[in-house]
Amino acid sequence: MGYNLKNIIESNISEIIADAWDDETSFEDISIKWGLSEKDTKVLMKRSLRRGSYVVWRKRVNKRLSKHSLKSSHVVQN
């Protein structure tokens, strides 16, 4: 099931945010599950979170190879 930012319903936004915060869920996993690219996920997070929360999330994401499964050997199974 693929989404784009304009077609995401409010109830799914909470689930996508939870996936994005989860250290074990890569951007590739989010893309497979929700049809959002890494860029779209970042835009959604920026729109949905308070500024301070977004900054904290971005710092976490930048330090975690697990968010980029193509850069790590760890791939999360659904």
Biopython code that builds the backbone (N, CA, C, O; Angstrom):
import numpy as np
from Bio.PDB.StructureBuilder import StructureBuilder

atoms = [
    (1, "MET", "N", (0.852, -1.160, 0.000)),
    (1, "MET", "CA", (0.000, 0.000, 0.000)),
    (1, "MET", "C", (0.903, 1.230, 0.000)),
    (1, "MET", "O", (1.720, 1.401, 0.905)),
    (2, "GLY", "N", (0.762, 2.070, -0.992)),
    (2, "GLY", "CA", (1.610, 3.247, -1.088)),
    (2, "GLY", "C", (0.842, 4.520, -0.807)),
    (2, "GLY", "O", (-0.333, 4.637, -1.155)),
    (3, "TYR", "N", (1.488, 5.441, -0.197)),
    (3, "TYR", "CA", (0.894, 6.726, 0.142)),
    (3, "TYR", "C", (1.799, 7.826, -0.392)),
    (3, "TYR", "O", (2.984, 7.604, -0.641)),
    (4, "ASN", "N", (1.237, 8.997, -0.563)),
    (4, "ASN", "CA", (2.084, 10.167, -0.689)),
    (4, "ASN", "C", (1.631, 11.133, 0.391)),
    (4, "ASN", "O", (0.597, 10.917, 1.023)),
    (5, "LEU", "N", (2.376, 12.169, 0.604)),
    (5, "LEU", "CA", (2.094, 13.056, 1.734)),
    (5, "LEU", "C", (0.698, 13.646, 1.713)),
    (5, "LEU", "O", (0.131, 13.906, 2.774)),
    (6, "LYS", "N", (0.130, 13.865, 0.548)),
    (6, "LYS", "CA", (-1.191, 14.473, 0.462)),
    (6, "LYS", "C", (-2.309, 13.493, 0.813)),
    (6, "LYS", "O", (-3.397, 13.909, 1.209)),
    (7, "ASN", "N", (-2.044, 12.196, 0.670)),
    (7, "ASN", "CA", (-3.098, 11.194, 0.862)),
    (7, "ASN", "C", (-3.020, 10.450, 2.188)),
    (7, "ASN", "O", (-3.795, 9.522, 2.419)),
    (8, "ILE", "N", (-2.106, 10.837, 3.055)),
    (8, "ILE", "CA", (-1.969, 10.151, 4.336)),
    (8, "ILE", "C", (-3.076, 10.612, 5.275)),
    (8, "ILE", "O", (-3.290, 11.810, 5.462)),
    (9, "ILE", "N", (-3.772, 9.651, 5.857)),
    (9, "ILE", "CA", (-4.824, 10.000, 6.811)),
    (9, "ILE", "C", (-4.218, 10.144, 8.204)),
    (9, "ILE", "O", (-3.174, 9.572, 8.516)),
    (10, "GLU", "N", (-4.893, 10.910, 9.009)),
    (10, "GLU", "CA", (-4.381, 11.282, 10.338)),
    (10, "GLU", "C", (-4.016, 10.068, 11.190)),
    (10, "GLU", "O", (-3.002, 10.087, 11.886)),
    (11, "SER", "N", (-4.821, 9.024, 11.143)),
    (11, "SER", "CA", (-4.530, 7.851, 11.967)),
    (11, "SER", "C", (-3.240, 7.158, 11.548)),
    (11, "SER", "O", (-2.567, 6.550, 12.379)),
    (12, "ASN", "N", (-2.893, 7.242, 10.280)),
    (12, "ASN", "CA", (-1.644, 6.640, 9.814)),
    (12, "ASN", "C", (-0.431, 7.477, 10.183)),
    (12, "ASN", "O", (0.663, 6.933, 10.337)),
    (13, "ILE", "N", (-0.592, 8.768, 10.328)),
    (13, "ILE", "CA", (0.526, 9.644, 10.669)),
    (13, "ILE", "C", (1.149, 9.210, 11.991)),
    (13, "ILE", "O", (2.373, 9.171, 12.117)),
    (14, "SER", "N", (0.322, 8.885, 12.969)),
    (14, "SER", "CA", (0.847, 8.439, 14.264)),
    (14, "SER", "C", (1.676, 7.163, 14.115)),
    (14, "SER", "O", (2.723, 7.025, 14.746)),
    (15, "GLU", "N", (1.211, 6.238, 13.286)),
    (15, "GLU", "CA", (1.947, 4.995, 13.069)),
    (15, "GLU", "C", (3.264, 5.239, 12.340)),
    (15, "GLU", "O", (4.282, 4.629, 12.666)),
    (16, "ILE", "N", (3.241, 6.121, 11.367)),
    (16, "ILE", "CA", (4.466, 6.446, 10.621)),
    (16, "ILE", "C", (5.471, 7.119, 11.544)),
    (16, "ILE", "O", (6.661, 6.808, 11.493)),
    (17, "ILE", "N", (5.008, 8.035, 12.386)),
    (17, "ILE", "CA", (5.891, 8.704, 13.349)),
    (17, "ILE", "C", (6.498, 7.678, 14.302)),
    (17, "ILE", "O", (7.689, 7.745, 14.604)),
    (18, "ALA", "N", (5.699, 6.742, 14.772)),
    (18, "ALA", "CA", (6.216, 5.692, 15.661)),
    (18, "ALA", "C", (7.280, 4.859, 14.950)),
    (18, "ALA", "O", (8.307, 4.529, 15.544)),
    (19, "ASP", "N", (7.043, 4.519, 13.684)),
    (19, "ASP", "CA", (8.043, 3.777, 12.912)),
    (19, "ASP", "C", (9.315, 4.591, 12.730)),
    (19, "ASP", "O", (10.419, 4.054, 12.822)),
    (20, "ALA", "N", (9.163, 5.884, 12.472)),
    (20, "ALA", "CA", (10.334, 6.738, 12.264)),
    (20, "ALA", "C", (11.158, 6.894, 13.541)),
    (20, "ALA", "O", (12.384, 6.982, 13.473)),
    (21, "TRP", "N", (10.507, 6.929, 14.701)),
    (21, "TRP", "CA", (11.218, 7.036, 15.978)),
    (21, "TRP", "C", (11.891, 5.724, 16.359)),
    (21, "TRP", "O", (12.891, 5.732, 17.077)),
    (22, "ASP", "N", (11.358, 4.597, 15.891)),
    (22, "ASP", "CA", (11.880, 3.287, 16.249)),
    (22, "ASP", "C", (13.272, 3.083, 15.639)),
    (22, "ASP", "O", (13.439, 3.159, 14.422)),
    (23, "ASP", "N", (14.255, 2.827, 16.485)),
    (23, "ASP", "CA", (15.625, 2.639, 16.018)),
    (23, "ASP", "C", (15.777, 1.417, 15.122)),
    (23, "ASP", "O", (16.685, 1.363, 14.293)),
    (24, "GLU", "N", (14.907, 0.451, 15.282)),
    (24, "GLU", "CA", (15.013, -0.790, 14.518)),
    (24, "GLU", "C", (14.334, -0.725, 13.149)),
    (24, "GLU", "O", (14.506, -1.631, 12.333)),
    (25, "THR", "N", (13.572, 0.325, 12.891)),
    (25, "THR", "CA", (12.860, 0.455, 11.620)),
    (25, "THR", "C", (13.623, 1.403, 10.707)),
    (25, "THR", "O", (13.775, 2.586, 11.014)),
    (26, "SER", "N", (14.101, 0.877, 9.581)),
    (26, "SER", "CA", (14.888, 1.693, 8.650)),
    (26, "SER", "C", (13.962, 2.516, 7.748)),
    (26, "SER", "O", (12.757, 2.270, 7.679)),
    (27, "PHE", "N", (14.547, 3.486, 7.067)),
    (27, "PHE", "CA", (13.773, 4.261, 6.099)),
    (27, "PHE", "C", (13.281, 3.351, 4.973)),
    (27, "PHE", "O", (12.206, 3.578, 4.419)),
    (28, "GLU", "N", (14.054, 2.332, 4.635)),
    (28, "GLU", "CA", (13.637, 1.393, 3.608)),
    (28, "GLU", "C", (12.401, 0.611, 4.063)),
    (28, "GLU", "O", (11.498, 0.354, 3.267)),
    (29, "ASP", "N", (12.363, 0.234, 5.348)),
    (29, "ASP", "CA", (11.184, -0.446, 5.895)),
    (29, "ASP", "C", (9.959, 0.466, 5.837)),
    (29, "ASP", "O", (8.861, 0.020, 5.503)),
    (30, "ILE", "N", (10.151, 1.727, 6.160)),
    (30, "ILE", "CA", (9.051, 2.700, 6.097)),
    (30, "ILE", "C", (8.575, 2.850, 4.656)),
    (30, "ILE", "O", (7.374, 2.948, 4.400)),
    (31, "SER", "N", (9.508, 2.868, 3.728)),
    (31, "SER", "CA", (9.155, 2.977, 2.315)),
    (31, "SER", "C", (8.326, 1.784, 1.857)),
    (31, "SER", "O", (7.350, 1.945, 1.124)),
    (32, "ILE", "N", (8.716, 0.589, 2.289)),
    (32, "ILE", "CA", (7.977, -0.616, 1.916)),
    (32, "ILE", "C", (6.586, -0.607, 2.547)),
    (32, "ILE", "O", (5.595, -0.902, 1.878)),
    (33, "LYS", "N", (6.516, -0.272, 3.820)),
    (33, "LYS", "CA", (5.238, -0.322, 4.549)),
    (33, "LYS", "C", (4.287, 0.804, 4.148)),
    (33, "LYS", "O", (3.089, 0.576, 3.977)),
    (34, "TRP", "N", (4.824, 2.024, 3.998)),
    (34, "TRP", "CA", (3.968, 3.199, 3.802)),
    (34, "TRP", "C", (4.116, 3.855, 2.434)),
    (34, "TRP", "O", (3.306, 4.710, 2.078)),
    (35, "GLY", "N", (5.124, 3.478, 1.665)),
    (35, "GLY", "CA", (5.325, 4.076, 0.349)),
    (35, "GLY", "C", (5.927, 5.466, 0.401)),
    (35, "GLY", "O", (5.820, 6.223, -0.564)),
    (36, "LEU", "N", (6.564, 5.817, 1.523)),
    (36, "LEU", "CA", (7.182, 7.137, 1.669)),
    (36, "LEU", "C", (8.692, 7.022, 1.513)),
    (36, "LEU", "O", (9.316, 6.121, 2.073)),
    (37, "SER", "N", (9.262, 7.922, 0.764)),
    (37, "SER", "CA", (10.711, 7.967, 0.640)),
    (37, "SER", "C", (11.314, 8.520, 1.932)),
    (37, "SER", "O", (10.596, 9.018, 2.799)),
    (38, "GLU", "N", (12.629, 8.428, 2.048)),
    (38, "GLU", "CA", (13.303, 9.004, 3.222)),
    (38, "GLU", "C", (13.007, 10.499, 3.303)),
    (38, "GLU", "O", (12.733, 11.026, 4.381)),
    (39, "LYS", "N", (13.065, 11.168, 2.173)),
    (39, "LYS", "CA", (12.790, 12.610, 2.137)),
    (39, "LYS", "C", (11.363, 12.906, 2.592)),
    (39, "LYS", "O", (11.145, 13.819, 3.388)),
    (40, "ASP", "N", (10.386, 12.137, 2.092)),
    (40, "ASP", "CA", (8.989, 12.340, 2.483)),
    (40, "ASP", "C", (8.791, 12.094, 3.975)),
    (40, "ASP", "O", (8.031, 12.803, 4.633)),
    (41, "THR", "N", (9.483, 11.080, 4.505)),
    (41, "THR", "CA", (9.390, 10.778, 5.940)),
    (41, "THR", "C", (9.914, 11.955, 6.755)),
    (41, "THR", "O", (9.313, 12.339, 7.758)),
    (42, "LYS", "N", (11.028, 12.521, 6.326)),
    (42, "LYS", "CA", (11.595, 13.674, 7.032)),
    (42, "LYS", "C", (10.657, 14.873, 6.964)),
    (42, "LYS", "O", (10.499, 15.590, 7.952)),
    (43, "VAL", "N", (10.035, 15.098, 5.813)),
    (43, "VAL", "CA", (9.074, 16.199, 5.672)),
    (43, "VAL", "C", (7.879, 15.977, 6.594)),
    (43, "VAL", "O", (7.435, 16.901, 7.274)),
    (44, "LEU", "N", (7.359, 14.748, 6.615)),
    (44, "LEU", "CA", (6.230, 14.432, 7.491)),
    (44, "LEU", "C", (6.589, 14.661, 8.949)),
    (44, "LEU", "O", (5.799, 15.229, 9.703)),
    (45, "MET", "N", (7.765, 14.225, 9.348)),
    (45, "MET", "CA", (8.206, 14.413, 10.730)),
    (45, "MET", "C", (8.327, 15.897, 11.049)),
    (45, "MET", "O", (7.912, 16.341, 12.119)),
    (46, "LYS", "N", (8.888, 16.657, 10.131)),
    (46, "LYS", "CA", (9.069, 18.094, 10.367)),
    (46, "LYS", "C", (7.717, 18.800, 10.513)),
    (46, "LYS", "O", (7.571, 19.703, 11.337)),
    (47, "ARG", "N", (6.742, 18.390, 9.721)),
    (47, "ARG", "CA", (5.403, 18.990, 9.787)),
    (47, "ARG", "C", (4.639, 18.571, 11.036)),
    (47, "ARG", "O", (3.830, 19.335, 11.562)),
    (48, "SER", "N", (4.900, 17.353, 11.507)),
    (48, "SER", "CA", (4.081, 16.779, 12.572)),
    (48, "SER", "C", (4.619, 17.002, 13.978)),
    (48, "SER", "O", (3.851, 17.033, 14.941)),
    (49, "LEU", "N", (5.933, 17.156, 14.102)),
    (49, "LEU", "CA", (6.553, 17.297, 15.420)),
    (49, "LEU", "C", (6.804, 18.758, 15.760)),
    (49, "LEU", "O", (6.905, 19.610, 14.877)),
    (50, "ARG", "N", (6.901, 19.027, 17.041)),
    (50, "ARG", "CA", (7.357, 20.358, 17.454)),
    (50, "ARG", "C", (8.815, 20.494, 17.026)),
    (50, "ARG", "O", (9.511, 19.491, 16.866)),
    (51, "ARG", "N", (9.271, 21.704, 16.845)),
    (51, "ARG", "CA", (10.614, 21.949, 16.323)),
    (51, "ARG", "C", (11.685, 21.238, 17.140)),
    (51, "ARG", "O", (12.568, 20.589, 16.580)),
    (52, "GLY", "N", (11.609, 21.358, 18.451)),
    (52, "GLY", "CA", (12.606, 20.735, 19.313)),
    (52, "GLY", "C", (12.616, 19.216, 19.183)),
    (52, "GLY", "O", (13.681, 18.598, 19.169)),
    (53, "SER", "N", (11.436, 18.619, 19.088)),
    (53, "SER", "CA", (11.333, 17.172, 18.920)),
    (53, "SER", "C", (11.907, 16.737, 17.578)),
    (53, "SER", "O", (12.575, 15.708, 17.483)),
    (54, "TYR", "N", (11.641, 17.527, 16.540)),
    (54, "TYR", "CA", (12.180, 17.217, 15.220)),
    (54, "TYR", "C", (13.706, 17.269, 15.233)),
    (54, "TYR", "O", (14.358, 16.391, 14.668)),
    (55, "VAL", "N", (14.275, 18.278, 15.866)),
    (55, "VAL", "CA", (15.735, 18.418, 15.937)),
    (55, "VAL", "C", (16.345, 17.215, 16.666)),
    (55, "VAL", "O", (17.352, 16.665, 16.218)),
    (56, "VAL", "N", (15.745, 16.808, 17.775)),
    (56, "VAL", "CA", (16.228, 15.640, 18.521)),
    (56, "VAL", "C", (16.150, 14.389, 17.639)),
    (56, "VAL", "O", (17.093, 13.598, 17.601)),
    (57, "TRP", "N", (15.034, 14.210, 16.934)),
    (57, "TRP", "CA", (14.864, 13.049, 16.063)),
    (57, "TRP", "C", (15.916, 13.026, 14.962)),
    (57, "TRP", "O", (16.506, 11.981, 14.687)),
    (58, "ARG", "N", (16.154, 14.175, 14.331)),
    (58, "ARG", "CA", (17.141, 14.243, 13.243)),
    (58, "ARG", "C", (18.538, 13.892, 13.754)),
    (58, "ARG", "O", (19.288, 13.197, 13.068)),
    (59, "LYS", "N", (18.894, 14.359, 14.940)),
    (59, "LYS", "CA", (20.197, 14.019, 15.505)),
    (59, "LYS", "C", (20.304, 12.515, 15.737)),
    (59, "LYS", "O", (21.341, 11.911, 15.466)),
    (60, "ARG", "N", (19.232, 11.917, 16.238)),
    (60, "ARG", "CA", (19.222, 10.455, 16.461)),
    (60, "ARG", "C", (19.374, 9.710, 15.144)),
    (60, "ARG", "O", (20.169, 8.775, 15.041)),
    (61, "VAL", "N", (18.617, 10.121, 14.145)),
    (61, "VAL", "CA", (18.627, 9.440, 12.849)),
    (61, "VAL", "C", (20.005, 9.529, 12.199)),
    (61, "VAL", "O", (20.493, 8.553, 11.629)),
    (62, "ASN", "N", (20.623, 10.690, 12.286)),
    (62, "ASN", "CA", (21.923, 10.870, 11.653)),
    (62, "ASN", "C", (23.001, 9.998, 12.276)),
    (62, "ASN", "O", (23.988, 9.682, 11.612)),
    (63, "LYS", "N", (22.842, 9.607, 13.513)),
    (63, "LYS", "CA", (23.852, 8.806, 14.204)),
    (63, "LYS", "C", (23.591, 7.309, 14.098)),
    (63, "LYS", "O", (24.420, 6.519, 14.549)),
    (64, "ARG", "N", (22.468, 6.892, 13.519)),
    (64, "ARG", "CA", (22.095, 5.481, 13.526)),
    (64, "ARG", "C", (22.164, 4.864, 12.137)),
    (64, "ARG", "O", (21.401, 5.232, 11.244)),
    (65, "LEU", "N", (23.082, 3.927, 11.962)),
    (65, "LEU", "CA", (23.150, 3.206, 10.697)),
    (65, "LEU", "C", (21.923, 2.325, 10.488)),
    (65, "LEU", "O", (21.549, 2.044, 9.350)),
    (66, "SER", "N", (21.295, 1.888, 11.578)),
    (66, "SER", "CA", (20.129, 1.004, 11.454)),
    (66, "SER", "C", (18.968, 1.697, 10.741)),
    (66, "SER", "O", (18.089, 1.017, 10.211)),
    (67, "LYS", "N", (18.941, 3.032, 10.713)),
    (67, "LYS", "CA", (17.887, 3.743, 9.994)),
    (67, "LYS", "C", (18.116, 3.661, 8.490)),
    (67, "LYS", "O", (17.208, 3.933, 7.704)),
    (68, "HIS", "N", (19.309, 3.292, 8.098)),
    (68, "HIS", "CA", (19.666, 3.184, 6.687)),
    (68, "HIS", "C", (20.106, 1.749, 6.438)),
    (68, "HIS", "O", (21.302, 1.458, 6.439)),
    (69, "SER", "N", (19.147, 0.847, 6.223)),
    (69, "SER", "CA", (19.474, -0.580, 6.141)),
    (69, "SER", "C", (20.424, -0.893, 5.001)),
    (69, "SER", "O", (21.124, -1.904, 5.053)),
    (70, "LEU", "N", (20.472, -0.062, 3.977)),
    (70, "LEU", "CA", (21.416, -0.299, 2.892)),
    (70, "LEU", "C", (22.850, -0.039, 3.340)),
    (70, "LEU", "O", (23.792, -0.537, 2.725)),
    (71, "LYS", "N", (23.020, 0.735, 4.403)),
    (71, "LYS", "CA", (24.343, 1.034, 4.929)),
    (71, "LYS", "C", (24.728, 0.098, 6.062)),
    (71, "LYS", "O", (25.869, 0.123, 6.524)),
    (72, "SER", "N", (23.801, -0.718, 6.512)),
    (72, "SER", "CA", (24.088, -1.638, 7.598)),
    (72, "SER", "C", (23.703, -3.050, 7.190)),
    (72, "SER", "O", (23.008, -3.240, 6.192)),
    (73, "SER", "N", (24.140, -4.022, 7.940)),
    (73, "SER", "CA", (23.801, -5.405, 7.627)),
    (73, "SER", "C", (22.505, -5.824, 8.289)),
    (73, "SER", "O", (22.004, -6.915, 8.015)),
    (74, "HIS", "N", (21.940, -4.978, 9.164)),
    (74, "HIS", "CA", (20.739, -5.307, 9.912)),
    (74, "HIS", "C", (19.504, -4.873, 9.138)),
    (74, "HIS", "O", (19.360, -3.696, 8.806)),
    (75, "VAL", "N", (18.609, -5.816, 8.850)),
    (75, "VAL", "CA", (17.361, -5.509, 8.186)),
    (75, "VAL", "C", (16.229, -6.035, 9.066)),
    (75, "VAL", "O", (16.243, -7.198, 9.469)),
    (76, "VAL", "N", (15.267, -5.195, 9.358)),
    (76, "VAL", "CA", (14.157, -5.551, 10.233)),
    (76, "VAL", "C", (13.133, -6.356, 9.454)),
    (76, "VAL", "O", (12.777, -6.008, 8.329)),
    (77, "GLN", "N", (12.667, -7.431, 10.060)),
    (77, "GLN", "CA", (11.615, -8.256, 9.469)),
    (77, "GLN", "C", (10.282, -7.817, 10.026)),
    (77, "GLN", "O", (10.162, -7.597, 11.231)),
    (78, "ASN", "N", (9.255, -7.682, 9.161)),
    (78, "ASN", "CA", (7.908, -7.292, 9.604)),
    (78, "ASN", "C", (7.139, -8.485, 10.064)),
    (78, "ASN", "O", (5.985, -8.356, 10.474)),
]
sb = StructureBuilder()
sb.init_structure("model")
sb.init_model(0)
sb.init_chain("A")
sb.init_seg("    ")
for serial, (resi, resn, name, xyz) in enumerate(atoms, 1):
    if name == "N":
        sb.init_residue(resn, " ", resi, " ")
    sb.init_atom(name, np.array(xyz, "f"), 0.0, 1.0, " ", f" {name:<3s}", serial, name[0])
structure = sb.get_structure()
